[in-house]
Amino acid sequence: MSLFTPLSWGDTGFIFQGILNTIYISVVAIVIGSILGLIIGFFRAESGKFGNMLIGGVLDILRSVPLIIQLVLFTTFMGVAGFPLDPFVAGSIVLSLYTMAFMSEVFRAGFESVHDSMVTAARSLGMTYWQTVRYIRTPIGLRAVLPSWIGVALSVIKDSALVSVIGYMELLRTSEQLISRTQQPLEILIGVGIFYFIISYPLSLYGKRLERKMAL
Amino acid sequence: MIQIRGVHKSFGDLEVLKGIDLDVKKGEVVSVIGGSGSGKSTLLYCINAIEKIHQGKIIVDDIDVHAKETNQDILRQKLGMVFQQWNSFPHLTVLENAALAPQIVLKQSKEEAMEVARKELIHVGLGDKFDMYPNQMSGGQQQRLAIARALAMKPEYMLFDEVTSALDPELVGEVLDTLRLLRDDGMTMITVTHEIAFAREVSDKVAFFHKGVIEELGTPEEVIGNPQKERTQQFLSKVLH
Protein backbone atom coordinates (compact mmCIF):
# COMPACT_ATOMS: atom_id res chain seq x y z
CA MET A 1 0.00 0.00 0.00
CA SER A 2 1.26 3.44 -0.97
CA LEU A 3 2.19 6.02 1.61
CA PHE A 4 0.29 8.61 -0.38
CA THR A 5 -3.42 8.69 -1.15
CA PRO A 6 -4.67 10.57 -4.23
CA LEU A 7 -7.05 13.53 -4.14
CA SER A 8 -10.64 12.40 -3.75
CA TRP A 9 -14.14 13.78 -3.34
CA GLY A 10 -13.71 13.20 0.35
CA ASP A 11 -11.31 16.12 0.46
CA THR A 12 -13.95 18.61 -0.64
CA GLY A 13 -15.00 19.45 2.88
CA PHE A 14 -11.40 20.04 3.92
CA ILE A 15 -10.74 22.34 0.95
CA PHE A 16 -14.01 24.11 1.50
CA GLN A 17 -13.04 24.81 5.09
CA GLY A 18 -9.79 26.33 3.83
CA ILE A 19 -11.69 28.55 1.41
CA LEU A 20 -14.04 29.65 4.19
CA ASN A 21 -11.10 30.45 6.46
CA THR A 22 -9.47 32.55 3.74
CA ILE A 23 -12.69 34.47 3.23
CA TYR A 24 -13.20 34.76 6.96
CA ILE A 25 -9.82 36.30 7.80
CA SER A 26 -9.95 38.54 4.71
CA VAL A 27 -13.34 39.93 5.65
CA VAL A 28 -12.25 40.49 9.25
CA ALA A 29 -9.11 42.33 8.13
CA ILE A 30 -10.95 44.40 5.51
CA VAL A 31 -13.73 45.40 7.90
CA ILE A 32 -11.50 46.24 10.87
CA GLY A 33 -8.81 47.76 8.65
CA SER A 34 -11.38 49.94 6.88
CA ILE A 35 -12.97 51.18 10.09
CA LEU A 36 -9.61 52.03 11.65
CA GLY A 37 -8.38 53.41 8.33
CA LEU A 38 -11.44 55.65 8.06
CA ILE A 39 -10.82 57.11 11.51
CA ILE A 40 -7.10 57.62 10.94
CA GLY A 41 -7.62 58.90 7.41
CA PHE A 42 -10.08 61.48 8.72
CA PHE A 43 -7.71 62.48 11.48
CA ARG A 44 -4.86 62.87 9.02
CA ALA A 45 -6.97 64.98 6.65
CA GLU A 46 -7.89 67.23 9.57
CA SER A 47 -4.65 67.51 11.50
CA GLY A 48 -1.61 69.65 10.99
CA LYS A 49 1.90 68.75 10.01
CA PHE A 50 3.07 67.50 13.40
CA GLY A 51 0.26 65.04 14.08
CA ASN A 52 0.60 63.80 10.54
CA MET A 53 4.31 63.17 10.86
CA LEU A 54 3.76 61.12 13.98
CA ILE A 55 1.03 58.86 12.59
CA GLY A 56 2.65 58.89 9.16
CA GLY A 57 5.81 57.36 10.63
CA VAL A 58 3.94 54.45 12.20
CA LEU A 59 1.98 53.85 9.00
CA ASP A 60 5.17 53.95 6.96
CA ILE A 61 6.61 51.14 9.06
CA LEU A 62 3.47 49.04 8.61
CA ARG A 63 3.53 49.65 4.88
CA SER A 64 7.26 49.15 4.36
CA VAL A 65 8.01 46.01 6.37
CA PRO A 66 6.94 42.93 4.39
CA LEU A 67 3.73 41.43 5.73
CA ILE A 68 5.29 37.99 6.15
CA ILE A 69 7.94 39.43 8.47
CA GLN A 70 5.33 41.33 10.47
CA LEU A 71 3.36 38.12 10.91
CA VAL A 72 6.30 36.07 12.11
CA LEU A 73 7.67 38.89 14.23
CA PHE A 74 4.37 39.61 15.96
CA THR A 75 3.59 35.96 16.65
CA THR A 76 7.08 35.26 17.95
CA PHE A 77 7.08 38.39 20.07
CA MET A 78 3.74 37.56 21.67
CA GLY A 79 4.94 34.02 22.36
CA VAL A 80 8.17 35.19 23.97
CA ALA A 81 6.28 37.82 25.96
CA GLY A 82 4.14 35.07 27.43
CA PHE A 83 0.93 35.74 25.50
CA PRO A 84 0.86 33.04 22.83
CA LEU A 85 -1.98 33.79 20.42
CA ASP A 86 -4.15 31.55 18.33
CA PRO A 87 -3.00 31.81 14.67
CA PHE A 88 -6.36 33.27 13.65
CA VAL A 89 -6.21 35.99 16.30
CA ALA A 90 -2.58 36.87 15.59
CA GLY A 91 -3.17 36.80 11.84
CA SER A 92 -6.28 38.97 12.14
CA ILE A 93 -4.47 41.58 14.21
CA VAL A 94 -1.48 41.87 11.89
CA LEU A 95 -3.49 41.72 8.68
CA SER A 96 -6.00 44.29 10.01
CA LEU A 97 -3.27 46.76 10.97
CA TYR A 98 -1.56 46.22 7.64
CA THR A 99 -4.88 46.86 5.86
CA MET A 100 -5.46 49.91 8.04
CA ALA A 101 -2.15 51.41 6.94
CA PHE A 102 -3.23 51.34 3.30
CA MET A 103 -6.89 52.17 3.87
CA SER A 104 -6.03 55.26 5.90
CA GLU A 105 -4.28 56.76 2.87
CA VAL A 106 -7.24 55.87 0.65
CA PHE A 107 -9.71 57.55 3.00
CA ARG A 108 -7.47 60.50 3.63
CA ALA A 109 -7.42 61.18 -0.09
CA GLY A 110 -11.20 60.84 -0.09
CA PHE A 111 -11.71 63.41 2.64
CA GLU A 112 -9.26 65.77 1.01
CA SER A 113 -11.06 65.47 -2.32
CA VAL A 114 -14.11 67.24 -0.88
CA HIS A 115 -13.52 70.89 -1.57
CA ASP A 116 -13.61 73.39 1.30
CA SER A 117 -16.22 75.45 -0.51
CA MET A 118 -18.57 72.46 -0.41
CA VAL A 119 -18.17 72.32 3.35
CA THR A 120 -18.68 76.08 3.66
CA ALA A 121 -21.89 75.79 1.66
CA ALA A 122 -23.10 73.06 4.00
CA ARG A 123 -22.16 75.08 7.08
CA SER A 124 -24.01 78.08 5.67
CA LEU A 125 -27.16 75.94 5.71
CA GLY A 126 -26.79 75.67 9.46
CA MET A 127 -25.10 72.26 9.58
CA THR A 128 -22.69 71.68 12.43
CA TYR A 129 -19.13 70.51 11.88
CA TRP A 130 -20.02 66.88 12.59
CA GLN A 131 -23.13 67.04 10.43
CA THR A 132 -20.97 68.08 7.48
CA VAL A 133 -18.60 65.21 8.27
CA ARG A 134 -21.43 62.71 8.38
CA TYR A 135 -23.72 63.88 5.60
CA ILE A 136 -21.37 65.64 3.18
CA ARG A 137 -17.70 64.83 3.55
CA THR A 138 -17.90 61.13 4.28
CA PRO A 139 -20.38 60.11 1.59
CA ILE A 140 -18.78 62.28 -1.10
CA GLY A 141 -15.24 61.30 -0.09
CA LEU A 142 -16.04 57.59 0.08
CA ARG A 143 -17.63 57.58 -3.35
CA ALA A 144 -14.57 59.23 -4.81
CA VAL A 145 -12.22 56.56 -3.46
CA LEU A 146 -14.38 53.46 -3.88
CA PRO A 147 -12.25 52.15 -6.79
CA SER A 148 -9.06 52.49 -4.71
CA TRP A 149 -10.79 50.84 -1.77
CA ILE A 150 -11.64 47.85 -3.93
CA GLY A 151 -8.01 47.69 -5.04
CA VAL A 152 -6.73 47.53 -1.47
CA ALA A 153 -9.40 45.02 -0.45
CA LEU A 154 -8.38 42.78 -3.35
CA SER A 155 -4.74 42.81 -2.37
CA VAL A 156 -5.71 41.97 1.22
CA ILE A 157 -7.58 38.87 0.01
CA LYS A 158 -4.47 37.79 -1.85
CA ASP A 159 -2.08 38.73 0.97
CA SER A 160 -4.15 36.68 3.41
CA ALA A 161 -2.37 33.62 2.00
CA LEU A 162 0.70 34.73 3.93
CA VAL A 163 -1.08 34.09 7.21
CA SER A 164 -0.39 30.41 6.46
CA VAL A 165 3.18 30.90 7.73
CA ILE A 166 1.96 31.26 11.30
CA GLY A 167 -0.21 28.18 11.05
CA TYR A 168 -3.67 29.48 10.19
CA MET A 169 -5.51 26.91 8.10
CA GLU A 170 -6.53 29.11 5.23
CA LEU A 171 -6.67 27.92 1.64
CA LEU A 172 -2.93 27.86 0.94
CA ARG A 173 -2.02 25.95 4.10
CA THR A 174 -4.90 23.59 3.55
CA SER A 175 -3.63 22.85 0.09
CA GLU A 176 -0.05 22.44 1.30
CA GLN A 177 -1.25 19.72 3.65
CA LEU A 178 -3.17 18.08 0.85
CA ILE A 179 -0.10 18.23 -1.36
CA SER A 180 2.07 16.52 1.23
CA ARG A 181 -0.50 13.73 1.45
CA THR A 182 -1.36 13.33 -2.22
CA GLN A 183 1.85 14.48 -3.95
CA GLN A 184 -0.33 16.18 -6.55
CA PRO A 185 0.95 19.78 -6.27
CA LEU A 186 0.07 20.82 -9.81
CA GLU A 187 -3.64 19.99 -9.69
CA ILE A 188 -4.07 21.45 -6.23
CA LEU A 189 -2.16 24.68 -6.75
CA ILE A 190 -3.90 25.31 -10.07
CA GLY A 191 -7.19 24.89 -8.21
CA VAL A 192 -6.08 27.37 -5.57
CA GLY A 193 -4.99 29.85 -8.24
CA ILE A 194 -8.35 29.53 -9.97
CA PHE A 195 -10.14 30.23 -6.70
CA TYR A 196 -8.22 33.46 -6.13
CA PHE A 197 -8.82 34.46 -9.73
CA ILE A 198 -12.56 33.82 -9.50
CA ILE A 199 -12.81 36.04 -6.43
CA SER A 200 -10.43 38.78 -7.54
CA TYR A 201 -11.13 39.24 -11.21
CA PRO A 202 -14.80 40.26 -11.06
CA LEU A 203 -14.00 42.65 -8.23
CA SER A 204 -11.18 44.28 -10.13
CA LEU A 205 -13.40 44.55 -13.23
CA TYR A 206 -16.05 46.19 -11.09
CA GLY A 207 -13.46 48.59 -9.70
CA LYS A 208 -12.32 49.55 -13.19
CA ARG A 209 -15.90 50.13 -14.29
CA LEU A 210 -16.54 52.34 -11.29
CA GLU A 211 -13.41 54.31 -12.02
CA ARG A 212 -14.55 54.94 -15.58
CA LYS A 213 -17.98 55.93 -14.38
CA MET A 214 -16.56 58.41 -11.87
CA ALA A 215 -14.21 59.90 -14.42
CA LEU A 216 -17.21 61.04 -16.51
CA MET B 1 -32.52 93.94 10.57
CA ILE B 2 -28.81 93.59 9.94
CA GLN B 3 -26.63 96.26 11.53
CA ILE B 4 -22.98 96.45 10.62
CA ARG B 5 -20.95 98.78 12.81
CA GLY B 6 -17.29 99.69 12.36
CA VAL B 7 -16.27 96.28 11.08
CA HIS B 8 -12.58 95.62 10.50
CA LYS B 9 -11.20 92.41 9.11
CA SER B 10 -7.68 91.39 8.12
CA PHE B 11 -6.11 88.41 6.46
CA GLY B 12 -2.64 88.46 7.98
CA ASP B 13 -1.19 91.89 7.29
CA LEU B 14 -3.76 92.68 4.67
CA GLU B 15 -6.69 94.66 6.01
CA VAL B 16 -9.64 93.92 3.73
CA LEU B 17 -12.39 95.68 5.66
CA LYS B 18 -11.52 99.03 7.19
CA GLY B 19 -14.48 100.15 9.21
CA ILE B 20 -17.72 99.19 7.47
CA ASP B 21 -21.07 100.62 8.58
CA LEU B 22 -24.21 99.43 6.88
CA ASP B 23 -27.86 98.83 7.80
CA VAL B 24 -30.13 96.41 6.01
CA LYS B 25 -33.77 96.68 7.01
CA LYS B 26 -36.34 93.92 6.69
CA GLY B 27 -37.57 93.68 3.10
CA GLU B 28 -34.73 95.70 1.69
CA VAL B 29 -32.53 94.70 -1.21
CA VAL B 30 -28.99 96.02 -0.86
CA SER B 31 -26.48 95.55 -3.63
CA VAL B 32 -22.77 95.73 -3.02
CA ILE B 33 -20.64 96.64 -6.02
CA GLY B 34 -16.95 97.36 -6.46
CA GLY B 35 -13.74 96.03 -7.97
CA SER B 36 -12.29 92.66 -7.09
CA GLY B 37 -10.37 92.66 -3.83
CA SER B 38 -12.47 95.52 -2.48
CA GLY B 39 -13.75 93.36 0.39
CA LYS B 40 -17.35 92.95 -0.71
CA SER B 41 -17.45 89.14 -0.54
CA THR B 42 -15.56 89.15 2.74
CA LEU B 43 -18.31 91.27 4.27
CA LEU B 44 -20.91 88.60 3.41
CA TYR B 45 -18.71 85.90 4.93
CA CYS B 46 -18.46 87.99 8.10
CA ILE B 47 -22.23 88.47 8.30
CA ASN B 48 -22.64 84.70 8.09
CA ALA B 49 -19.85 84.14 10.64
CA ILE B 50 -17.87 82.07 8.17
CA GLU B 51 -15.09 84.60 8.73
CA LYS B 52 -14.22 86.22 12.06
CA ILE B 53 -14.01 89.98 12.42
CA HIS B 54 -11.30 91.84 14.30
CA GLN B 55 -13.16 94.95 15.34
CA GLY B 56 -16.69 96.25 15.36
CA LYS B 57 -20.03 94.47 15.54
CA ILE B 58 -22.51 92.77 13.29
CA ILE B 59 -26.00 92.46 14.75
CA VAL B 60 -28.66 90.31 13.10
CA ASP B 61 -32.07 90.72 14.75
CA ASP B 62 -30.51 91.64 18.08
CA ILE B 63 -28.05 88.74 17.93
CA ASP B 64 -24.40 89.74 18.07
CA VAL B 65 -23.01 87.47 15.34
CA HIS B 66 -19.46 87.30 16.62
CA ALA B 67 -20.14 87.25 20.36
CA LYS B 68 -18.71 84.25 22.18
CA GLU B 69 -22.09 83.13 23.51
CA THR B 70 -23.74 83.15 20.07
CA ASN B 71 -24.42 79.74 18.56
CA GLN B 72 -23.43 80.43 14.99
CA ASP B 73 -24.91 77.19 13.67
CA ILE B 74 -28.33 78.36 14.85
CA LEU B 75 -27.70 81.90 13.65
CA ARG B 76 -26.95 80.64 10.13
CA GLN B 77 -30.46 79.22 9.91
CA LYS B 78 -31.63 82.82 9.63
CA LEU B 79 -29.13 83.63 6.91
CA GLY B 80 -29.35 81.78 3.64
CA MET B 81 -26.27 82.11 1.50
CA VAL B 82 -25.53 81.34 -2.13
CA PHE B 83 -22.00 81.36 -3.47
CA GLN B 84 -20.23 81.97 -6.74
CA GLN B 85 -19.70 78.22 -6.99
CA TRP B 86 -23.01 76.43 -6.58
CA ASN B 87 -21.57 73.50 -4.59
CA SER B 88 -24.42 71.09 -5.24
CA PHE B 89 -24.07 67.92 -3.18
CA PRO B 90 -23.13 65.47 -5.95
CA HIS B 91 -24.25 62.32 -4.12
CA LEU B 92 -27.83 63.49 -3.69
CA THR B 93 -30.67 64.06 -6.12
CA VAL B 94 -31.96 67.57 -6.67
CA LEU B 95 -34.84 66.97 -4.27
CA GLU B 96 -32.55 65.43 -1.63
CA ASN B 97 -30.14 68.36 -1.98
CA ALA B 98 -32.88 70.77 -1.02
CA ALA B 99 -34.40 68.52 1.67
CA LEU B 100 -31.19 67.57 3.51
CA ALA B 101 -30.67 70.62 5.71
CA PRO B 102 -34.33 70.92 6.81
CA GLN B 103 -34.17 67.27 7.85
CA ILE B 104 -30.93 67.25 9.79
CA VAL B 105 -30.75 70.86 10.96
CA LEU B 106 -34.42 71.69 11.56
CA LYS B 107 -35.24 68.04 12.43
CA GLN B 108 -38.22 67.96 10.12
CA SER B 109 -39.64 64.58 9.17
CA LYS B 110 -38.61 63.26 5.79
CA GLU B 111 -42.06 63.93 4.31
CA GLU B 112 -42.14 67.44 5.70
CA ALA B 113 -38.68 68.27 4.39
CA MET B 114 -39.44 66.80 0.97
CA GLU B 115 -42.63 68.84 0.80
CA VAL B 116 -40.79 72.08 1.60
CA ALA B 117 -38.03 71.18 -0.85
CA ARG B 118 -40.52 70.45 -3.63
CA LYS B 119 -42.22 73.78 -3.09
CA GLU B 120 -38.99 75.76 -3.25
CA LEU B 121 -37.73 73.84 -6.28
CA ILE B 122 -40.96 74.52 -8.13
CA HIS B 123 -40.64 78.16 -7.12
CA VAL B 124 -37.23 78.50 -8.77
CA GLY B 125 -38.39 76.61 -11.86
CA LEU B 126 -36.88 73.19 -11.19
CA GLY B 127 -40.20 71.40 -10.72
CA ASP B 128 -39.34 68.82 -13.39
CA LYS B 129 -35.87 67.99 -12.08
CA PHE B 130 -36.54 66.39 -8.67
CA ASP B 131 -34.92 63.04 -9.38
CA MET B 132 -31.99 64.26 -11.42
CA TYR B 133 -28.46 64.41 -10.08
CA PRO B 134 -26.74 67.81 -10.08
CA ASN B 135 -24.12 66.77 -12.64
CA GLN B 136 -26.93 66.26 -15.14
CA MET B 137 -27.86 69.94 -14.95
CA SER B 138 -26.43 73.19 -16.29
CA GLY B 139 -24.63 75.71 -14.10
CA GLY B 140 -27.64 77.99 -14.11
CA GLN B 141 -29.93 75.18 -12.97
CA GLN B 142 -27.47 74.18 -10.26
CA GLN B 143 -27.29 77.75 -9.07
CA ARG B 144 -31.08 77.86 -8.87
CA LEU B 145 -30.90 74.61 -6.94
CA ALA B 146 -28.48 76.29 -4.51
CA ILE B 147 -31.02 79.09 -4.06
CA ALA B 148 -33.88 76.64 -3.46
CA ARG B 149 -31.68 74.68 -1.03
CA ALA B 150 -31.07 77.85 0.98
CA LEU B 151 -34.76 78.87 0.81
CA ALA B 152 -35.89 75.49 2.12
CA MET B 153 -34.36 76.50 5.46
CA LYS B 154 -36.84 79.40 5.55
CA PRO B 155 -34.17 82.02 6.14
CA GLU B 156 -35.05 85.59 6.98
CA TYR B 157 -32.18 87.01 5.00
CA MET B 158 -30.47 85.90 1.82
CA LEU B 159 -26.85 86.66 1.04
CA PHE B 160 -25.74 86.32 -2.58
CA ASP B 161 -22.03 86.28 -3.31
CA GLU B 162 -21.45 86.95 -7.02
CA VAL B 163 -23.86 84.19 -7.89
CA THR B 164 -23.66 84.76 -11.63
CA SER B 165 -19.90 85.24 -11.97
CA ALA B 166 -19.07 81.61 -12.67
CA LEU B 167 -21.90 81.14 -15.16
CA ASP B 168 -21.81 81.10 -18.94
CA PRO B 169 -23.30 84.37 -20.17
CA GLU B 170 -26.42 82.74 -21.58
CA LEU B 171 -27.24 81.26 -18.15
CA VAL B 172 -26.98 84.49 -16.18
CA GLY B 173 -30.50 85.61 -17.04
CA GLU B 174 -32.32 82.66 -15.46
CA VAL B 175 -30.50 83.15 -12.16
CA LEU B 176 -31.16 86.90 -12.11
CA ASP B 177 -34.83 86.15 -12.82
CA THR B 178 -34.86 83.96 -9.74
CA LEU B 179 -33.43 86.80 -7.65
CA ARG B 180 -36.12 89.14 -9.02
CA LEU B 181 -38.67 86.58 -7.95
CA LEU B 182 -37.31 86.66 -4.39
CA ARG B 183 -37.36 90.42 -4.33
CA ASP B 184 -41.01 90.33 -5.38
CA ASP B 185 -41.65 87.89 -2.51
CA GLY B 186 -40.31 90.57 -0.17
CA MET B 187 -37.12 88.69 0.78
CA THR B 188 -34.44 90.74 2.49
CA MET B 189 -31.30 90.38 0.41
CA ILE B 190 -27.72 91.48 0.20
CA THR B 191 -26.26 90.82 -3.21
CA VAL B 192 -22.62 91.21 -4.06
CA THR B 193 -22.68 91.53 -7.80
CA HIS B 194 -20.93 92.63 -10.96
CA GLU B 195 -24.25 92.96 -12.76
CA ILE B 196 -24.57 96.73 -12.48
CA ALA B 197 -27.75 97.02 -14.54
CA PHE B 198 -29.36 94.37 -12.37
CA ALA B 199 -28.24 96.10 -9.17
CA ARG B 200 -29.73 99.34 -10.42
CA GLU B 201 -33.02 97.65 -11.27
CA VAL B 202 -33.69 95.61 -8.14
CA SER B 203 -31.95 97.40 -5.27
CA ASP B 204 -33.28 99.75 -2.65
CA LYS B 205 -29.74 100.67 -1.74
CA VAL B 206 -26.40 100.33 -3.46
CA ALA B 207 -23.05 100.35 -1.67
CA PHE B 208 -19.88 100.97 -3.66
CA PHE B 209 -16.87 99.31 -2.05
CA HIS B 210 -13.33 100.47 -2.65
CA LYS B 211 -10.28 99.11 -0.84
CA GLY B 212 -12.17 98.00 2.23
CA VAL B 213 -14.38 101.03 2.77
CA ILE B 214 -17.83 102.00 1.56
CA GLU B 215 -16.95 104.82 -0.77
CA GLU B 216 -20.52 105.69 -1.66
CA LEU B 217 -23.91 104.56 -0.38
CA GLY B 218 -27.37 105.52 -1.54
CA THR B 219 -30.24 104.68 -3.83
CA PRO B 220 -29.38 103.11 -7.19
CA GLU B 221 -30.23 106.41 -8.85
CA GLU B 222 -27.74 108.21 -6.65
CA VAL B 223 -24.84 105.75 -6.71
CA ILE B 224 -25.15 104.29 -10.18
CA GLY B 225 -27.18 106.99 -11.94
CA ASN B 226 -25.40 110.01 -10.56
CA PRO B 227 -22.27 109.04 -8.61
CA GLN B 228 -20.65 111.84 -6.65
CA LYS B 229 -17.28 110.32 -5.83
CA GLU B 230 -14.55 110.15 -8.42
CA ARG B 231 -13.72 106.51 -7.61
CA THR B 232 -17.31 105.46 -8.17
CA GLN B 233 -17.40 107.29 -11.48
CA GLN B 234 -14.15 105.63 -12.57
CA PHE B 235 -15.38 102.17 -11.59
CA LEU B 236 -18.73 102.59 -13.32
CA SER B 237 -17.20 103.99 -16.48
CA LYS B 238 -14.98 100.90 -16.61
CA VAL B 239 -17.71 98.33 -16.09
CA LEU B 240 -20.42 100.04 -18.11
CA HIS B 241 -18.03 101.15 -20.90
Interface residues (C-beta under 8 A of the other chain):
Chain A: H115 S117 M118 T120 A121 A122 R123 S124 L125 G126 M127 T128 Q131 Y135 I136 P139 I140 R143
Chain B: N48 I50 D73 I74 R76 Q77 L79 G80 M81 F83 Q85 N87 F89 P90 H91 L100 A101 I104 V105 L106 A146 R149 A150 M153
